[in-house]
Amino acid sequence: MISNQILQDTIEGIHTITKVNLVVVDLEGRILAKTLDTSLDGFDSAISAFVESPAESQSLLGYHFFKVNDDKQLEYIILARGDNDSTYMVGKMTSFQIQSLLVAYKERFDKDNFIKNLLLDNLLLVDIYNRAKKLHIETDVKRIVFIIETKADKDNNALETVRNLFATKAKDFITAVDEKNIILVKEVKKNDTYEDLDKVAKVIVDMLSSEAMISVRVSYGTIVNEIKEVSRSYKEAKMALDVGKIFYGDKKIIAYNNLGIGRLIYQLPIPLCRMFIKEIFDGKSPDEFDEETLTTINKFFENSLNVSETSRQLYIHRNTLVYRLDKIEKTTGLDLRVFEDAITFKIALMVVKYMKYMETIDY
C-alpha cells in the first residue's frame, strides 16, 4: 500500500503541471489526498455506485471518476475536477501513474520480504532460487552484508538516507530486520577489495553523520559468491557488531575478518570463562583496579610493554611506573613486563568484558 504522503506528492506534482484539481479516495469515499479544499459532501452514494459499477471511468457531479486497480483488485478512486476532454486525459494519466506506483511498491515489498527471509535463513534452498528468479534477482552475483546500527528505534531518517545513497545501485538491497539495524546487501564488483568495502562503510558513517546528524556503527561480513550464502555474511556482520561493542568500543567500523582474538573469546562458553578467571585470579576480577592502575595497564599494553615510552606518555617517572607494575604483580601474581604474563592479563581483561556484556543481554 502506498502511503498517503506519496499519493499527495504525486497529485500535487500533476496539479502543478496541468492545473487540474485532483482527489484520491478509498473505496469508502474517505479522502486520502487532494489538491483543493473540499470535503466531497454528498458524494458518498456516487462513489459507492461507481465502485460497484463495471465502468473504469465516469463523468459525474462536475468530476471525472477513475478506478485504480492493484492486480485486478480495486484500490483507489481518482476524481479529476472538470468535465472536458483535457480533464479526462489528466485523470487518466493520474490513475496510470498511481497504478504504476502500486506495481513498483509491491515489487519492492516482495523483494524486501525475500531479502529479510533470506538473511534470517527462513527459506529452503529450492525456494531461494525459485523466488529469486521470479523477482529477477541474480543468484550468482558476489555480495556482502553491512549492518548499520542506529541508536534510535525505527530511525526512518537513517533508512531513507541509506536508500538514497545506494538508489542508483539496482543490485543492492536495503532493508531492516529489527528496530535498530539497517541492513545493506551490497553487490561486490570483480576487482573490489576489503579495503574498498571499508571505504563504503566510511562513506555510510560520514553521510549519516553529516546529512542525517546520526551517529552509527557499521559492521560487515565476508564476500559470498551466491545468493544462498548471503545469510552467512549477515551472521558474520552480526558477530562483528557484537564483538566490536565488547572489545572495540571506540571503533565506528568493524569488519568480520579483522576481529582478532575478540572473535575467539566471543565464542567461549561462559562457564569456561568463569573457570579461567578463577584459575588465574582466584575469583577476583582483573578490572576491579582503580582508574589510575587500569590506565597504566592499558597504556603499557598500547606501547608494547615499553616502560620508557609508557612513562613518558603518562607523564610519570620511570620508577613510578615500575612501582605500579610491581604492585600489580603482588596483587595478581602476574608481571606485566613478562610477555606471557602480559598476554594472560590482556586476555583476562577481554574475557571479563565479554562476560559482563553477556550478562546485559536479554534472552
C-alpha positions in Angstrom: 0.0 0.0 0.0 1.3 3.4 -1.0 1.5 6.0 1.9 -0.9 9.0 1.8 2.1 11.3 1.6 3.3 9.6 -1.6 -0.2 10.0 -3.1 -0.3 13.6 -2.0 3.1 14.4 -3.6 2.1 12.6 -6.8 -1.2 14.5 -7.4 0.4 17.8 -6.3 3.1 17.3 -9.0 0.5 16.6 -11.6 -1.7 19.6 -10.5 1.4 21.9 -10.7 1.8 20.9 -14.4 -1.8 20.7 -15.5 -3.7 23.0 -13.1 -6.3 20.3 -12.8 -7.5 19.6 -9.2 -7.4 16.0 -8.1 -8.7 14.0 -5.2 -7.8 10.4 -4.2 -10.3 8.5 -2.1 -10.6 4.9 -0.8 -13.4 2.6 -1.6 -15.5 4.0 1.3 -15.1 7.5 0.0 -12.5 8.7 2.6 -10.2 11.4 1.2 -6.6 10.2 1.1 -5.0 13.1 -0.8 -6.3 16.2 -2.5 -5.2 19.4 -4.3 -8.2 21.5 -3.5 -10.1 22.4 -0.3 -13.1 20.2 -0.4 -15.0 17.7 1.7 -16.8 15.9 -1.1 -20.1 16.1 0.9 -22.9 14.3 -0.9 -20.5 12.2 -3.0 -20.8 9.1 -0.9 -23.6 7.5 -2.9 -21.9 8.4 -6.2 -18.6 6.9 -5.2 -20.3 3.8 -3.9 -22.2 3.4 -7.1 -19.1 3.9 -9.2 -17.2 1.3 -7.1 -20.0 -1.3 -7.8 -20.3 -0.5 -11.5 -18.2 -2.2 -14.2 -17.2 1.1 -15.7 -13.5 2.1 -15.4 -14.3 5.8 -15.7 -17.3 8.0 -15.4 -18.3 11.7 -15.5 -20.5 12.8 -12.6 -21.2 15.8 -10.4 -18.6 18.0 -12.2 -15.8 15.4 -11.9 -14.3 12.7 -13.9 -14.1 9.4 -11.8 -11.4 6.8 -12.4 -10.6 3.5 -10.9 -7.1 2.4 -9.9 -6.6 -1.4 -9.6 -3.8 -3.3 -7.9 -3.5 -6.7 -9.7 -7.2 -6.6 -10.7 -8.2 -5.6 -7.1 -9.8 -2.1 -6.9 -7.6 0.0 -4.7 -8.4 3.8 -5.2 -10.8 6.1 -6.9 -9.4 9.2 -8.6 -11.6 12.3 -9.0 -10.5 15.0 -11.5 -12.4 18.3 -11.3 -13.9 19.3 -14.6 -15.9 17.5 -17.3 -13.9 18.3 -20.5 -11.6 16.2 -22.6 -8.4 17.7 -21.1 -9.5 16.9 -17.6 -10.3 13.4 -18.7 -6.8 13.0 -20.0 -5.2 14.3 -16.8 -7.4 12.0 -14.7 -6.5 9.0 -16.9 -2.8 9.9 -16.6 -3.1 10.2 -12.8 -4.7 6.8 -12.5 -2.0 5.3 -14.6 0.7 6.9 -12.6 -0.7 5.7 -9.3 -1.2 2.2 -10.7 2.4 2.2 -11.8 3.4 3.2 -8.2 1.4 0.4 -6.8 3.2 -2.1 -9.0 6.6 -0.6 -8.1 5.9 -0.6 -4.4 4.5 -4.1 -4.5 7.6 -5.4 -6.2 9.8 -3.5 -3.7 7.8 -5.1 -0.9 8.1 -8.6 -2.3 11.9 -8.1 -2.8 12.2 -6.7 0.7 10.3 -9.7 2.2 12.5 -12.1 0.2 15.8 -10.4 1.4 14.6 -10.5 5.0 13.7 -14.2 4.9 17.0 -14.9 3.1 19.0 -13.1 5.8 17.2 -14.9 8.6 17.5 -18.4 7.0 13.8 -18.8 6.7 13.8 -20.2 3.1 14.5 -23.6 1.7 17.3 -23.8 -0.9 14.8 -24.5 -3.7 12.6 -21.6 -2.6 15.6 -19.2 -2.6 16.3 -19.9 -6.3 12.7 -20.0 -7.4 11.8 -16.7 -5.7 15.0 -15.0 -6.9 14.1 -15.9 -10.4 10.6 -14.7 -10.1 11.8 -11.4 -8.6 14.5 -11.0 -11.3 17.3 -11.1 -8.7 20.6 -12.6 -10.0 21.8 -15.5 -7.9 25.5 -15.7 -8.8 26.4 -12.1 -8.1 29.1 -11.6 -5.4 27.6 -9.8 -2.4 28.4 -8.7 1.1 26.2 -7.7 4.1 26.6 -4.5 6.0 24.8 -3.8 9.3 24.2 -0.2 10.2 23.3 0.2 13.8 21.5 3.4 14.9 20.9 4.5 18.5 17.2 5.3 17.9 14.5 2.7 17.3 12.8 2.9 13.9 15.0 5.7 12.6 13.3 6.3 9.2 15.6 9.3 8.5 18.6 7.0 8.6 16.9 4.4 6.5 16.0 6.9 3.8 19.4 8.4 3.8 21.0 5.0 3.2 18.4 4.2 0.5 19.2 7.5 -1.3 22.9 6.8 -1.0 22.5 3.5 -2.9 19.5 4.4 -5.0 21.3 4.0 -8.3 22.6 0.5 -7.5 20.0 -1.8 -8.8 21.6 -4.9 -7.4 21.9 -3.5 -3.9 19.2 -4.1 -1.3 18.4 -2.1 1.8 16.1 -3.5 4.5 15.6 -3.8 8.2 15.1 -6.9 10.3 14.7 -5.3 13.7 14.2 -1.9 15.4 17.7 -0.5 15.3 19.6 -2.2 12.5 19.5 -1.2 8.8 20.8 -4.0 6.5 22.6 -3.3 3.2 23.1 -6.3 0.9 25.6 -4.9 -1.5 26.9 -6.2 -4.8 30.7 -6.6 -4.9 32.4 -5.8 -8.2 35.0 -8.2 -9.6 38.0 -6.1 -8.6 36.6 -4.8 -5.2 38.8 -5.5 -2.2 38.0 -5.4 1.5 39.8 -2.0 1.5 37.2 -0.8 -0.9 34.4 -2.1 1.2 35.9 -0.4 4.3 35.7 2.9 2.3 32.0 2.1 1.6 31.4 1.7 5.3 33.2 5.0 6.0 31.0 6.8 3.4 27.9 5.5 5.2 29.2 6.7 8.6 30.2 10.1 7.3 27.0 10.6 5.3 24.7 9.7 8.2 26.7 11.9 10.5 26.7 15.0 8.2 23.3 14.7 6.5 21.1 12.9 9.0 23.0 14.0 12.1 23.0 10.4 13.3 25.9 8.6 14.9 26.0 5.0 13.7 28.2 1.9 14.0 28.8 -0.2 10.8 29.9 -3.8 10.6 30.3 -6.1 7.6 30.8 -9.8 6.9 32.8 -11.5 4.2 32.2 -11.6 0.5 29.9 -14.5 -0.7 29.6 -15.8 -4.2 26.0 -17.0 -4.4 22.7 -15.7 -3.0 22.2 -18.8 -0.8 25.3 -17.7 1.2 24.1 -14.2 2.0 22.8 -15.3 5.4 26.3 -16.4 6.3 27.7 -12.9 5.6 24.8 -11.5 7.7 25.7 -13.7 10.6 29.3 -12.6 10.3 28.3 -9.0 10.3 26.2 -9.6 13.4 29.1 -11.2 15.2 31.4 -8.4 14.2 28.9 -5.8 15.6 28.7 -7.6 18.9 32.5 -8.2 19.2 33.0 -4.5 18.3 30.7 -3.4 21.1 32.6 -5.5 23.6 36.2 -5.1 22.7 36.5 -2.2 20.3 34.0 0.4 21.6 35.9 3.3 20.1 35.6 2.0 16.5 32.8 3.1 14.2 33.6 0.4 11.6 34.1 -3.3 12.4 35.0 -5.9 9.8 34.4 -9.6 10.5 37.8 -10.5 9.0 39.6 -8.1 11.4 38.2 -9.2 14.8 41.4 -10.8 16.1 41.4 -12.5 19.4 38.0 -11.0 20.2 36.4 -13.5 17.8 37.8 -16.4 19.8 36.8 -15.0 23.1 33.2 -14.2 21.9 32.7 -17.9 21.1 33.8 -19.2 24.5 31.1 -20.6 26.8 30.5 -18.5 30.0 31.3 -21.4 32.4 34.7 -21.8 30.8 35.3 -18.0 31.1 34.5 -18.1 34.9 36.8 -21.1 35.3 39.6 -19.2 33.6 39.2 -16.1 35.8 39.1 -18.1 38.9 42.1 -20.1 38.0 44.2 -17.1 37.2 43.0 -14.5 39.7 41.5 -16.8 42.4 38.0 -15.5 41.8 38.9 -11.8 41.7 38.2 -9.7 38.7 41.1 -8.1 36.9 39.1 -5.0 36.0 38.5 -4.1 39.7 41.6 -1.9 39.9 41.3 1.8 40.4 41.2 4.0 37.3 44.8 5.1 37.6 46.0 1.5 37.6 43.8 0.5 34.7 45.0 3.5 32.7 48.6 2.5 33.4 47.9 -1.1 32.3 46.2 -0.1 29.1 48.9 2.4 28.2 51.6 -0.2 28.9 49.9 -2.6 26.5 49.4 0.1 23.9 53.2 0.7 23.9 54.1 -3.0 23.6 55.4 -3.3 27.2 57.9 -0.5 26.7 58.5 1.1 30.2 60.2 4.2 29.0 57.6 5.2 26.3 54.7 4.4 28.7 56.1 6.5 31.5 56.7 9.4 29.0 53.1 9.3 27.7 51.7 9.1 31.3 54.0 12.0 32.4 55.3 10.0 35.3 58.8 9.0 36.3 60.0 5.6 35.1 60.4 4.5 38.8 56.8 5.4 39.5 55.7 3.1 36.6 57.9 0.3 37.8 56.4 0.7 41.3 52.9 0.4 39.9 53.8 -2.7 37.9 55.4 -4.2 41.0 52.2 -3.5 42.9 50.1 -5.2 40.2 52.4 -8.2 40.3 52.0 -8.5 44.1 48.2 -8.3 43.7 47.8 -10.7 40.8 51.0 -12.8 40.6 51.5 -11.6 37.1 54.5 -9.5 36.0 53.2 -7.4 33.0 56.8 -6.9 31.9 57.0 -10.6 31.1 55.3 -11.3 27.7 53.5 -14.5 28.8 52.0 -12.8 31.9 51.1 -9.7 29.9 49.2 -11.9 27.4 47.4 -13.7 30.2 46.3 -10.4 31.8 45.2 -8.9 28.5 43.1 -11.9 27.6 41.6 -11.9 31.1 40.5 -8.3 30.7 38.9 -9.2 27.4 37.2 -12.2 29.0 35.7 -10.1 31.8 34.4 -7.6 29.3 32.8 -10.4 27.3 31.2 -11.9 30.5 29.8 -8.5 31.6 28.4 -7.9 28.1 26.6 -11.3 28.0 25.1 -10.6 31.4 23.4 -7.5 29.9 21.7 -9.4 27.1 18.0 -10.2 27.5 17.3 -13.8 26.4 
